[in-house]
Amino acid sequence: MEYTAIVKHCDEWWIGWIEEVPGVNCQERTHEELRRSLAEALTEALEFNRQDALAAAGDDYSEEKVIVA
């Protein structure tokens, strides 16, 4: 899957946000560290959201793909 990172270099820090997922943001000393941290934070957020959705659905649910154009 592909997401968009908004990245900014500010003084000694690199700051980034994942555009499509509120709350996924990081701050690191290097650009590469920032990209790695954003990927880890995004992975954790998606898994948390998935587990939360599955718990809310309870039993007898289906999973369906949704495509956004």
PQR file of N, CA, C, O and H, with PARSE charges and radii, in Angstrom:
ATOM      1  N   MET A   1       0.836  -1.175   0.000 -0.4000 1.5000
ATOM      2  CA  MET A   1       0.000   0.000   0.000 -0.0000 2.0000
ATOM      3  C   MET A   1       0.882   1.240   0.000  0.5500 1.7000
ATOM      4  O   MET A   1       2.029   1.202   0.444 -0.5500 1.4000
ATOM      5  N   GLU A   2       0.350   2.300  -0.486 -0.4000 1.5000
ATOM      6  CA  GLU A   2       1.122   3.531  -0.613 -0.0000 2.0000
ATOM      7  C   GLU A   2       0.395   4.682   0.071  0.5500 1.7000
ATOM      8  O   GLU A   2      -0.810   4.868  -0.101 -0.5500 1.4000
ATOM      9  H   GLU A   2      -0.582   2.331  -0.847  0.4000 1.0000
ATOM     10  N   TYR A   3       1.152   5.451   0.849 -0.4000 1.5000
ATOM     11  CA  TYR A   3       0.615   6.615   1.557 -0.0000 2.0000
ATOM     12  C   TYR A   3       1.507   7.817   1.263  0.5500 1.7000
ATOM     13  O   TYR A   3       2.614   7.667   0.747 -0.5500 1.4000
ATOM     14  H   TYR A   3       2.131   5.300   0.989  0.4000 1.0000
ATOM     15  N   THR A   4       1.024   8.987   1.589 -0.4000 1.5000
ATOM     16  CA  THR A   4       1.772  10.210   1.328 -0.0000 2.0000
ATOM     17  C   THR A   4       2.297  10.802   2.629  0.5500 1.7000
ATOM     18  O   THR A   4       1.533  11.033   3.566 -0.5500 1.4000
ATOM     19  H   THR A   4       0.125   9.109   2.008  0.4000 1.0000
ATOM     20  N   ALA A   5       3.600  11.046   2.682 -0.4000 1.5000
ATOM     21  CA  ALA A   5       4.199  11.701   3.842 -0.0000 2.0000
ATOM     22  C   ALA A   5       4.428  13.170   3.514  0.5500 1.7000
ATOM     23  O   ALA A   5       4.988  13.508   2.471 -0.5500 1.4000
ATOM     24  H   ALA A   5       4.220  10.858   1.920  0.4000 1.0000
ATOM     25  N   ILE A   6       3.996  14.020   4.402 -0.4000 1.5000
ATOM     26  CA  ILE A   6       4.319  15.441   4.328 -0.0000 2.0000
ATOM     27  C   ILE A   6       5.564  15.611   5.196  0.5500 1.7000
ATOM     28  O   ILE A   6       5.535  15.303   6.387 -0.5500 1.4000
ATOM     29  H   ILE A   6       3.542  13.745   5.249  0.4000 1.0000
ATOM     30  N   VAL A   7       6.651  16.098   4.611 -0.4000 1.5000
ATOM     31  CA  VAL A   7       7.947  16.133   5.296 -0.0000 2.0000
ATOM     32  C   VAL A   7       8.479  17.563   5.314  0.5500 1.7000
ATOM     33  O   VAL A   7       8.390  18.298   4.330 -0.5500 1.4000
ATOM     34  H   VAL A   7       6.674  16.348   3.643  0.4000 1.0000
ATOM     35  N   LYS A   8       9.038  17.931   6.477 -0.4000 1.5000
ATOM     36  CA  LYS A   8       9.581  19.279   6.630 -0.0000 2.0000
ATOM     37  C   LYS A   8      10.904  19.210   7.402  0.5500 1.7000
ATOM     38  O   LYS A   8      11.003  18.524   8.420 -0.5500 1.4000
ATOM     39  H   LYS A   8       9.109  17.334   7.276  0.4000 1.0000
ATOM     40  N   HIS A   9      11.910  19.921   6.911 -0.4000 1.5000
ATOM     41  CA  HIS A   9      13.177  20.034   7.627 -0.0000 2.0000
ATOM     42  C   HIS A   9      13.139  21.339   8.411  0.5500 1.7000
ATOM     43  O   HIS A   9      13.016  22.414   7.824 -0.5500 1.4000
ATOM     44  H   HIS A   9      11.830  20.478   6.084  0.4000 1.0000
ATOM     45  N   CYS A  10      13.243  21.250   9.721 -0.4000 1.5000
ATOM     46  CA  CYS A  10      13.108  22.416  10.581 -0.0000 2.0000
ATOM     47  C   CYS A  10      14.277  22.433  11.568  0.5500 1.7000
ATOM     48  O   CYS A  10      14.323  21.630  12.500 -0.5500 1.4000
ATOM     49  H   CYS A  10      13.342  20.377  10.197  0.4000 1.0000
ATOM     50  N   ASP A  11      15.210  23.348  11.358 -0.4000 1.5000
ATOM     51  CA  ASP A  11      16.421  23.439  12.178 -0.0000 2.0000
ATOM     52  C   ASP A  11      17.170  22.113  12.137  0.5500 1.7000
ATOM     53  O   ASP A  11      17.623  21.695  11.072 -0.5500 1.4000
ATOM     54  H   ASP A  11      15.172  24.001  10.601  0.4000 1.0000
ATOM     55  N   GLU A  12      17.305  21.449  13.279 -0.4000 1.5000
ATOM     56  CA  GLU A  12      18.042  20.182  13.339 -0.0000 2.0000
ATOM     57  C   GLU A  12      17.137  18.968  13.209  0.5500 1.7000
ATOM     58  O   GLU A  12      17.613  17.841  13.343 -0.5500 1.4000
ATOM     59  H   GLU A  12      16.936  21.789  14.144  0.4000 1.0000
ATOM     60  N   TRP A  13      15.870  19.157  12.956 -0.4000 1.5000
ATOM     61  CA  TRP A  13      14.911  18.059  12.948 -0.0000 2.0000
ATOM     62  C   TRP A  13      14.237  17.879  11.597  0.5500 1.7000
ATOM     63  O   TRP A  13      14.063  18.829  10.834 -0.5500 1.4000
ATOM     64  H   TRP A  13      15.484  20.073  12.847  0.4000 1.0000
ATOM     65  N   TRP A  14      13.867  16.646  11.325 -0.4000 1.5000
ATOM     66  CA  TRP A  14      12.990  16.310  10.220 -0.0000 2.0000
ATOM     67  C   TRP A  14      11.651  15.932  10.850  0.5500 1.7000
ATOM     68  O   TRP A  14      11.599  15.108  11.763 -0.5500 1.4000
ATOM     69  H   TRP A  14      14.008  15.874  11.945  0.4000 1.0000
ATOM     70  N   ILE A  15      10.583  16.531  10.365 -0.4000 1.5000
ATOM     71  CA  ILE A  15       9.243  16.303  10.907 -0.0000 2.0000
ATOM     72  C   ILE A  15       8.374  15.774   9.774  0.5500 1.7000
ATOM     73  O   ILE A  15       8.466  16.249   8.642 -0.5500 1.4000
ATOM     74  H   ILE A  15      10.625  17.201   9.623  0.4000 1.0000
ATOM     75  N   GLY A  16       7.533  14.795  10.077 -0.4000 1.5000
ATOM     76  CA  GLY A  16       6.690  14.236   9.029 -0.0000 2.0000
ATOM     77  C   GLY A  16       5.335  13.797   9.531  0.5500 1.7000
ATOM     78  O   GLY A  16       5.171  13.414  10.690 -0.5500 1.4000
ATOM     79  H   GLY A  16       7.458  14.409  10.997  0.4000 1.0000
ATOM     80  N   TRP A  17       4.371  13.859   8.636 -0.4000 1.5000
ATOM     81  CA  TRP A  17       2.996  13.447   8.904 -0.0000 2.0000
ATOM     82  C   TRP A  17       2.541  12.546   7.764  0.5500 1.7000
ATOM     83  O   TRP A  17       2.905  12.778   6.611 -0.5500 1.4000
ATOM     84  H   TRP A  17       4.505  14.170   7.695  0.4000 1.0000
ATOM     85  N   ILE A  18       1.753  11.528   8.070 -0.4000 1.5000
ATOM     86  CA  ILE A  18       1.117  10.734   7.029 -0.0000 2.0000
ATOM     87  C   ILE A  18      -0.209  11.407   6.712  0.5500 1.7000
ATOM     88  O   ILE A  18      -1.098  11.492   7.558 -0.5500 1.4000
ATOM     89  H   ILE A  18       1.457  11.340   9.006  0.4000 1.0000
ATOM     90  N   GLU A  19      -0.324  11.876   5.496 -0.4000 1.5000
ATOM     91  CA  GLU A  19      -1.460  12.686   5.071 -0.0000 2.0000
ATOM     92  C   GLU A  19      -2.799  11.977   5.251  0.5500 1.7000
ATOM     93  O   GLU A  19      -3.773  12.599   5.676 -0.5500 1.4000
ATOM     94  H   GLU A  19       0.398  11.807   4.808  0.4000 1.0000
ATOM     95  N   GLU A  20      -2.860  10.696   4.938 -0.4000 1.5000
ATOM     96  CA  GLU A  20      -4.130   9.976   4.922 -0.0000 2.0000
ATOM     97  C   GLU A  20      -4.577   9.429   6.277  0.5500 1.7000
ATOM     98  O   GLU A  20      -5.726   9.010   6.420 -0.5500 1.4000
ATOM     99  H   GLU A  20      -2.069  10.191   4.594  0.4000 1.0000
ATOM    100  N   VAL A  21      -3.697   9.425   7.262 -0.4000 1.5000
ATOM    101  CA  VAL A  21      -4.029   8.813   8.555 -0.0000 2.0000
ATOM    102  C   VAL A  21      -3.746   9.804   9.680  0.5500 1.7000
ATOM    103  O   VAL A  21      -2.589  10.009  10.046 -0.5500 1.4000
ATOM    104  H   VAL A  21      -2.764   9.765   7.145  0.4000 1.0000
ATOM    105  N   PRO A  22      -4.785  10.415  10.227 -0.5600 1.5000
ATOM    106  CA  PRO A  22      -4.591  11.375  11.323  0.2800 2.0000
ATOM    107  C   PRO A  22      -3.851  10.736  12.501  0.5500 1.7000
ATOM    108  O   PRO A  22      -4.082   9.577  12.842 -0.5500 1.4000
ATOM    109  N   GLY A  23      -2.978  11.498  13.098 -0.4000 1.5000
ATOM    110  CA  GLY A  23      -2.278  11.026  14.289 -0.0000 2.0000
ATOM    111  C   GLY A  23      -0.967  10.314  14.015  0.5500 1.7000
ATOM    112  O   GLY A  23      -0.219  10.025  14.949 -0.5500 1.4000
ATOM    113  H   GLY A  23      -2.789  12.440  12.821  0.4000 1.0000
ATOM    114  N   VAL A  24      -0.670  10.023  12.751 -0.4000 1.5000
ATOM    115  CA  VAL A  24       0.607   9.373  12.434 -0.0000 2.0000
ATOM    116  C   VAL A  24       1.593  10.462  12.040  0.5500 1.7000
ATOM    117  O   VAL A  24       1.549  10.993  10.930 -0.5500 1.4000
ATOM    118  H   VAL A  24      -1.278  10.258  11.992  0.4000 1.0000
ATOM    119  N   ASN A  25       2.476  10.781  12.966 -0.4000 1.5000
ATOM    120  CA  ASN A  25       3.487  11.806  12.740 -0.0000 2.0000
ATOM    121  C   ASN A  25       4.725  11.463  13.555  0.5500 1.7000
ATOM    122  O   ASN A  25       4.638  10.788  14.581 -0.5500 1.4000
ATOM    123  H   ASN A  25       2.512  10.350  13.868  0.4000 1.0000
ATOM    124  N   CYS A  26       5.868  11.930  13.096 -0.4000 1.5000
ATOM    125  CA  CYS A  26       7.136  11.618  13.761 -0.0000 2.0000
ATOM    126  C   CYS A  26       8.099  12.789  13.615  0.5500 1.7000
ATOM    127  O   CYS A  26       7.900  13.697  12.808 -0.5500 1.4000
ATOM    128  H   CYS A  26       5.939  12.478  12.263  0.4000 1.0000
ATOM    129  N   GLN A  27       9.149  12.731  14.426 -0.4000 1.5000
ATOM    130  CA  GLN A  27      10.224  13.720  14.379 -0.0000 2.0000
ATOM    131  C   GLN A  27      11.535  12.974  14.607  0.5500 1.7000
ATOM    132  O   GLN A  27      11.666  12.219  15.571 -0.5500 1.4000
ATOM    133  H   GLN A  27       9.311  11.994  15.082  0.4000 1.0000
ATOM    134  N   GLU A  28      12.503  13.187  13.717 -0.4000 1.5000
ATOM    135  CA  GLU A  28      13.790  12.512  13.819 -0.0000 2.0000
ATOM    136  C   GLU A  28      14.910  13.454  13.395  0.5500 1.7000
ATOM    137  O   GLU A  28      14.652  14.523  12.841 -0.5500 1.4000
ATOM    138  H   GLU A  28      12.396  13.800  12.934  0.4000 1.0000
ATOM    139  N   ARG A  29      16.141  13.060  13.653 -0.4000 1.5000
ATOM    140  CA  ARG A  29      17.316  13.871  13.323 -0.0000 2.0000
ATOM    141  C   ARG A  29      17.687  13.808  11.836  0.5500 1.7000
ATOM    142  O   ARG A  29      18.226  14.771  11.290 -0.5500 1.4000
ATOM    143  H   ARG A  29      16.351  12.192  14.103  0.4000 1.0000
ATOM    144  N   THR A  30      17.398  12.667  11.179 -0.4000 1.5000
ATOM    145  CA  THR A  30      17.740  12.547   9.764 -0.0000 2.0000
ATOM    146  C   THR A  30      16.500  12.204   8.947  0.5500 1.7000
ATOM    147  O   THR A  30      15.506  11.702   9.472 -0.5500 1.4000
ATOM    148  H   THR A  30      16.961  11.885  11.623  0.4000 1.0000
ATOM    149  N   HIS A  31      16.583  12.484   7.663 -0.4000 1.5000
ATOM    150  CA  HIS A  31      15.476  12.194   6.745 -0.0000 2.0000
ATOM    151  C   HIS A  31      15.199  10.689   6.705  0.5500 1.7000
ATOM    152  O   HIS A  31      14.043  10.269   6.742 -0.5500 1.4000
ATOM    153  H   HIS A  31      17.390  12.892   7.236  0.4000 1.0000
ATOM    154  N   GLU A  32      16.250   9.887   6.630 -0.4000 1.5000
ATOM    155  CA  GLU A  32      16.086   8.429   6.566 -0.0000 2.0000
ATOM    156  C   GLU A  32      15.450   7.888   7.856  0.5500 1.7000
ATOM    157  O   GLU A  32      14.570   7.029   7.798 -0.5500 1.4000
ATOM    158  H   GLU A  32      17.189  10.229   6.600  0.4000 1.0000
ATOM    159  N   GLU A  33      15.889   8.385   9.007 -0.4000 1.5000
ATOM    160  CA  GLU A  33      15.280   7.963  10.275 -0.0000 2.0000
ATOM    161  C   GLU A  33      13.805   8.349  10.315  0.5500 1.7000
ATOM    162  O   GLU A  33      12.973   7.589  10.810 -0.5500 1.4000
ATOM    163  H   GLU A  33      16.603   9.084   9.054  0.4000 1.0000
ATOM    164  N   LEU A  34      13.486   9.517   9.799 -0.4000 1.5000
ATOM    165  CA  LEU A  34      12.092   9.955   9.769 -0.0000 2.0000
ATOM    166  C   LEU A  34      11.257   9.018   8.909  0.5500 1.7000
ATOM    167  O   LEU A  34      10.178   8.600   9.329 -0.5500 1.4000
ATOM    168  H   LEU A  34      14.162  10.135   9.397  0.4000 1.0000
ATOM    169  N   ARG A  35      11.732   8.680   7.718 -0.4000 1.5000
ATOM    170  CA  ARG A  35      10.978   7.779   6.843 -0.0000 2.0000
ATOM    171  C   ARG A  35      10.753   6.425   7.512  0.5500 1.7000
ATOM    172  O   ARG A  35       9.669   5.849   7.414 -0.5500 1.4000
ATOM    173  H   ARG A  35      12.608   9.020   7.377  0.4000 1.0000
ATOM    174  N   ARG A  36      11.776   5.924   8.186 -0.4000 1.5000
ATOM    175  CA  ARG A  36      11.660   4.646   8.885 -0.0000 2.0000
ATOM    176  C   ARG A  36      10.645   4.741  10.022  0.5500 1.7000
ATOM    177  O   ARG A  36       9.811   3.850  10.183 -0.5500 1.4000
ATOM    178  H   ARG A  36      12.656   6.392   8.266  0.4000 1.0000
ATOM    179  N   SER A  37      10.709   5.809  10.807 -0.4000 1.5000
ATOM    180  CA  SER A  37       9.783   6.001  11.931 -0.0000 2.0000
ATOM    181  C   SER A  37       8.346   6.160  11.446  0.5500 1.7000
ATOM    182  O   SER A  37       7.419   5.617  12.048 -0.5500 1.4000
ATOM    183  H   SER A  37      11.386   6.533  10.677  0.4000 1.0000
ATOM    184  N   LEU A  38       8.162   6.906  10.357 -0.4000 1.5000
ATOM    185  CA  LEU A  38       6.815   7.067   9.816 -0.0000 2.0000
ATOM    186  C   LEU A  38       6.242   5.725   9.359  0.5500 1.7000
ATOM    187  O   LEU A  38       5.068   5.436   9.593 -0.5500 1.4000
ATOM    188  H   LEU A  38       8.915   7.347   9.868  0.4000 1.0000
ATOM    189  N   ALA A  39       7.067   4.910   8.710 -0.4000 1.5000
ATOM    190  CA  ALA A  39       6.611   3.598   8.258 -0.0000 2.0000
ATOM    191  C   ALA A  39       6.219   2.722   9.447  0.5500 1.7000
ATOM    192  O   ALA A  39       5.195   2.041   9.399 -0.5500 1.4000
ATOM    193  H   ALA A  39       8.020   5.145   8.519  0.4000 1.0000
ATOM    194  N   GLU A  40       7.013   2.731  10.503 -0.4000 1.5000
ATOM    195  CA  GLU A  40       6.709   1.941  11.706 -0.0000 2.0000
ATOM    196  C   GLU A  40       5.434   2.442  12.385  0.5500 1.7000
ATOM    197  O   GLU A  40       4.577   1.647  12.772 -0.5500 1.4000
ATOM    198  H   GLU A  40       7.846   3.284  10.542  0.4000 1.0000
ATOM    199  N   ALA A  41       5.315   3.763  12.528 -0.4000 1.5000
ATOM    200  CA  ALA A  41       4.133   4.335  13.177 -0.0000 2.0000
ATOM    201  C   ALA A  41       2.874   4.050  12.357  0.5500 1.7000
ATOM    202  O   ALA A  41       1.819   3.758  12.920 -0.5500 1.4000
ATOM    203  H   ALA A  41       6.012   4.408  12.214  0.4000 1.0000
ATOM    204  N   LEU A  42       2.982   4.134  11.038 -0.4000 1.5000
ATOM    205  CA  LEU A  42       1.840   3.845  10.172 -0.0000 2.0000
ATOM    206  C   LEU A  42       1.431   2.387  10.288  0.5500 1.7000
ATOM    207  O   LEU A  42       0.242   2.083  10.385 -0.5500 1.4000
ATOM    208  H   LEU A  42       3.839   4.371  10.581  0.4000 1.0000
ATOM    209  N   THR A  43       2.394   1.486  10.278 -0.4000 1.5000
ATOM    210  CA  THR A  43       2.104   0.056  10.425 -0.0000 2.0000
ATOM    211  C   THR A  43       1.380  -0.217  11.737  0.5500 1.7000
ATOM    212  O   THR A  43       0.394  -0.953  11.761 -0.5500 1.4000
ATOM    213  H   THR A  43       3.360   1.733  10.200  0.4000 1.0000
ATOM    214  N   GLU A  44       1.861   0.367  12.818 -0.4000 1.5000
ATOM    215  CA  GLU A  44       1.226   0.183  14.128 -0.0000 2.0000
ATOM    216  C   GLU A  44      -0.181   0.767  14.158  0.5500 1.7000
ATOM    217  O   GLU A  44      -1.095   0.149  14.703 -0.5500 1.4000
ATOM    218  H   GLU A  44       2.662   0.965  12.798  0.4000 1.0000
ATOM    219  N   ALA A  45      -0.361   1.947  13.580 -0.4000 1.5000
ATOM    220  CA  ALA A  45      -1.679   2.585  13.574 -0.0000 2.0000
ATOM    221  C   ALA A  45      -2.679   1.765  12.770  0.5500 1.7000
ATOM    222  O   ALA A  45      -3.820   1.589  13.196 -0.5500 1.4000
ATOM    223  H   ALA A  45       0.382   2.448  13.137  0.4000 1.0000
ATOM    224  N   LEU A  46      -2.260   1.262  11.611 -0.4000 1.5000
ATOM    225  CA  LEU A  46      -3.168   0.459  10.787 -0.0000 2.0000
ATOM    226  C   LEU A  46      -3.557  -0.832  11.493  0.5500 1.7000
ATOM    227  O   LEU A  46      -4.717  -1.243  11.445 -0.5500 1.4000
ATOM    228  H   LEU A  46      -1.333   1.405  11.265  0.4000 1.0000
ATOM    229  N   GLU A  47      -2.595  -1.471  12.148 -0.4000 1.5000
ATOM    230  CA  GLU A  47      -2.905  -2.706  12.873 -0.0000 2.0000
ATOM    231  C   GLU A  47      -3.827  -2.425  14.054  0.5500 1.7000
ATOM    232  O   GLU A  47      -4.758  -3.189  14.306 -0.5500 1.4000
ATOM    233  H   GLU A  47      -1.653  -1.137  12.187  0.4000 1.0000
ATOM    234  N   PHE A  48      -3.578  -1.342  14.778 -0.4000 1.5000
ATOM    235  CA  PHE A  48      -4.448  -0.968  15.892 -0.0000 2.0000
ATOM    236  C   PHE A  48      -5.874  -0.699  15.388  0.5500 1.7000
ATOM    237  O   PHE A  48      -6.847  -1.173  15.974 -0.5500 1.4000
ATOM    238  H   PHE A  48      -2.821  -0.721  14.573  0.4000 1.0000
ATOM    239  N   ASN A  49      -5.984   0.070  14.287 -0.4000 1.5000
ATOM    240  CA  ASN A  49      -7.304   0.368  13.733 -0.0000 2.0000
ATOM    241  C   ASN A  49      -8.012  -0.893  13.265  0.5500 1.7000
ATOM    242  O   ASN A  49      -9.224  -1.027  13.436 -0.5500 1.4000
ATOM    243  H   ASN A  49      -5.193   0.455  13.810  0.4000 1.0000
ATOM    244  N   ARG A  50      -7.258  -1.826  12.670 -0.4000 1.5000
ATOM    245  CA  ARG A  50      -7.849  -3.099  12.227 -0.0000 2.0000
ATOM    246  C   ARG A  50      -8.386  -3.884  13.414  0.5500 1.7000
ATOM    247  O   ARG A  50      -9.514  -4.376  13.382 -0.5500 1.4000
ATOM    248  H   ARG A  50      -6.273  -1.718  12.531  0.4000 1.0000
ATOM    249  N   GLN A  51      -7.576  -3.999  14.463 -0.4000 1.5000
ATOM    250  CA  GLN A  51      -8.011  -4.738  15.646 -0.0000 2.0000
ATOM    251  C   GLN A  51      -9.226  -4.073  16.295  0.5500 1.7000
ATOM    252  O   GLN A  51     -10.135  -4.757  16.765 -0.5500 1.4000
ATOM    253  H   GLN A  51      -6.660  -3.599  14.490  0.4000 1.0000
ATOM    254  N   ASP A  52      -9.239  -2.766  16.319 -0.4000 1.5000
ATOM    255  CA  ASP A  52     -10.367  -2.017  16.879 -0.0000 2.0000
ATOM    256  C   ASP A  52     -11.638  -2.273  16.062  0.5500 1.7000
ATOM    257  O   ASP A  52     -12.709  -2.478  16.633 -0.5500 1.4000
ATOM    258  H   ASP A  52      -8.501  -2.210  15.937  0.4000 1.0000
ATOM    259  N   ALA A  53     -11.524  -2.264  14.737 -0.4000 1.5000
ATOM    260  CA  ALA A  53     -12.679  -2.521  13.869 -0.0000 2.0000
ATOM    261  C   ALA A  53     -13.187  -3.946  14.038  0.5500 1.7000
ATOM    262  O   ALA A  53     -14.396  -4.170  14.097 -0.5500 1.4000
ATOM    263  H   ALA A  53     -10.654  -2.098  14.273  0.4000 1.0000
ATOM    264  N   LEU A  54     -12.273  -4.911  14.117 -0.4000 1.5000
ATOM    265  CA  LEU A  54     -12.686  -6.305  14.298 -0.0000 2.0000
ATOM    266  C   LEU A  54     -13.389  -6.498  15.637  0.5500 1.7000
ATOM    267  O   LEU A  54     -14.384  -7.219  15.718 -0.5500 1.4000
ATOM    268  H   LEU A  54     -11.291  -4.729  14.069  0.4000 1.0000
ATOM    269  N   ALA A  55     -12.883  -5.866  16.676 -0.4000 1.5000
ATOM    270  CA  ALA A  55     -13.526  -5.973  17.993 -0.0000 2.0000
ATOM    271  C   ALA A  55     -14.913  -5.350  17.966  0.5500 1.7000
ATOM    272  O   ALA A  55     -15.842  -5.884  18.572 -0.5500 1.4000
ATOM    273  H   ALA A  55     -12.075  -5.281  16.611  0.4000 1.0000
ATOM    274  N   ALA A  56     -15.066  -4.232  17.275 -0.4000 1.5000
ATOM    275  CA  ALA A  56     -16.367  -3.569  17.192 -0.0000 2.0000
ATOM    276  C   ALA A  56     -17.360  -4.391  16.373  0.5500 1.7000
ATOM    277  O   ALA A  56     -18.556  -4.384  16.662 -0.5500 1.4000
ATOM    278  H   ALA A  56     -14.312  -3.798  16.782  0.4000 1.0000
ATOM    279  N   ALA A  57     -16.873  -5.098  15.354 -0.4000 1.5000
ATOM    280  CA  ALA A  57     -17.757  -5.882  14.484 -0.0000 2.0000
ATOM    281  C   ALA A  57     -18.288  -7.130  15.180  0.5500 1.7000
ATOM    282  O   ALA A  57     -19.375  -7.608  14.854 -0.5500 1.4000
ATOM    283  H   ALA A  57     -15.901  -5.103  15.118  0.4000 1.0000
ATOM    284  N   GLY A  58     -17.530  -7.658  16.133 -0.4000 1.5000
ATOM    285  CA  GLY A  58     -17.977  -8.874  16.812 -0.0000 2.0000
ATOM    286  C   GLY A  58     -17.926 -10.065  15.877  0.5500 1.7000
ATOM    287  O   GLY A  58     -16.995 -10.198  15.083 -0.5500 1.4000
ATOM    288  H   GLY A  58     -16.647  -7.269  16.398  0.4000 1.0000
ATOM    289  N   ASP A  59     -18.934 -10.940  15.968 -0.4000 1.5000
ATOM    290  CA  ASP A  59     -18.995 -12.143  15.148 -0.0000 2.0000
ATOM    291  C   ASP A  59     -19.776 -11.889  13.858  0.5500 1.7000
ATOM    292  O   ASP A  59     -20.459 -10.875  13.711 -0.5500 1.4000
ATOM    293  H   ASP A  59     -19.690 -10.831  16.614  0.4000 1.0000
ATOM    294  N   ASP A  60     -19.655 -12.824  12.946 -0.4000 1.5000
ATOM    295  CA  ASP A  60     -20.457 -12.845  11.717 -0.0000 2.0000
ATOM    296  C   ASP A  60     -20.303 -11.556  10.902  0.5500 1.7000
ATOM    297  O   ASP A  60     -21.279 -10.842  10.672 -0.5500 1.4000
ATOM    298  H   ASP A  60     -19.100 -13.647  13.065  0.4000 1.0000
ATOM    299  N   TYR A  61     -19.099 -11.270  10.479 -0.4000 1.5000
ATOM    300  CA  TYR A  61     -18.828 -10.102   9.661 -0.0000 2.0000
ATOM    301  C   TYR A  61     -18.171 -10.527   8.367  0.5500 1.7000
ATOM    302  O   TYR A  61     -17.752 -11.676   8.229 -0.5500 1.4000
ATOM    303  H   TYR A  61     -18.306 -11.849  10.666  0.4000 1.0000
ATOM    304  N   SER A  62     -18.077  -9.621   7.429 -0.4000 1.5000
ATOM    305  CA  SER A  62     -17.322  -9.877   6.200 -0.0000 2.0000
ATOM    306  C   SER A  62     -16.339  -8.750   5.978  0.5500 1.7000
ATOM    307  O   SER A  62     -16.537  -7.634   6.458 -0.5500 1.4000
ATOM    308  H   SER A  62     -18.417  -8.687   7.542  0.4000 1.0000
ATOM    309  N   GLU A  63     -15.290  -9.045   5.256 -0.4000 1.5000
ATOM    310  CA  GLU A  63     -14.323  -8.024   4.900 -0.0000 2.0000
ATOM    311  C   GLU A  63     -14.466  -7.751   3.401  0.5500 1.7000
ATOM    312  O   GLU A  63     -14.491  -8.681   2.595 -0.5500 1.4000
ATOM    313  H   GLU A  63     -15.130  -9.951   4.866  0.4000 1.0000
ATOM    314  N   GLU A  64     -14.560  -6.474   3.037 -0.4000 1.5000
ATOM    315  CA  GLU A  64     -14.738  -6.092   1.647 -0.0000 2.0000
ATOM    316  C   GLU A  64     -13.736  -4.998   1.287  0.5500 1.7000
ATOM    317  O   GLU A  64     -13.481  -4.087   2.074 -0.5500 1.4000
ATOM    318  H   GLU A  64     -14.540  -5.719   3.693  0.4000 1.0000
ATOM    319  N   LYS A  65     -13.180  -5.103   0.093 -0.4000 1.5000
ATOM    320  CA  LYS A  65     -12.244  -4.087  -0.398 -0.0000 2.0000
ATOM    321  C   LYS A  65     -13.023  -2.856  -0.835  0.5500 1.7000
ATOM    322  O   LYS A  65     -14.111  -2.973  -1.398 -0.5500 1.4000
ATOM    323  H   LYS A  65     -13.387  -5.843  -0.547  0.4000 1.0000
ATOM    324  N   VAL A  66     -12.473  -1.689  -0.579 -0.4000 1.5000
ATOM    325  CA  VAL A  66     -13.059  -0.421  -1.007 -0.0000 2.0000
ATOM    326  C   VAL A  66     -12.006   0.309  -1.837  0.5500 1.7000
ATOM    327  O   VAL A  66     -10.872   0.490  -1.395 -0.5500 1.4000
ATOM    328  H   VAL A  66     -11.589  -1.595  -0.121  0.4000 1.0000
ATOM    329  N   ILE A  67     -12.385   0.720  -3.020 -0.4000 1.5000
ATOM    330  CA  ILE A  67     -11.458   1.424  -3.912 -0.0000 2.0000
ATOM    331  C   ILE A  67     -11.898   2.869  -4.017  0.5500 1.7000
ATOM    332  O   ILE A  67     -13.067   3.163  -4.269 -0.5500 1.4000
ATOM    333  H   ILE A  67     -13.307   0.573  -3.378  0.4000 1.0000
ATOM    334  N   VAL A  68     -10.945   3.767  -3.821 -0.4000 1.5000
ATOM    335  CA  VAL A  68     -11.207   5.191  -3.922 -0.0000 2.0000
ATOM    336  C   VAL A  68     -10.536   5.701  -5.186  0.5500 1.7000
ATOM    337  O   VAL A  68      -9.343   5.479  -5.393 -0.5500 1.4000
ATOM    338  H   VAL A  68      -9.995   3.528  -3.616  0.4000 1.0000
ATOM    339  N   ALA A  69     -11.280   6.366  -6.009 -0.4000 1.5000
ATOM    340  CA  ALA A  69     -10.712   6.879  -7.269 -0.0000 2.0000
ATOM    341  C   ALA A  69     -10.278   8.317  -7.119  0.5500 1.7000
ATOM    342  O   ALA A  69      -9.779   8.914  -8.072 -0.5500 1.4000
ATOM    343  H   ALA A  69     -12.249   6.546  -5.841  0.4000 1.0000
TER
END
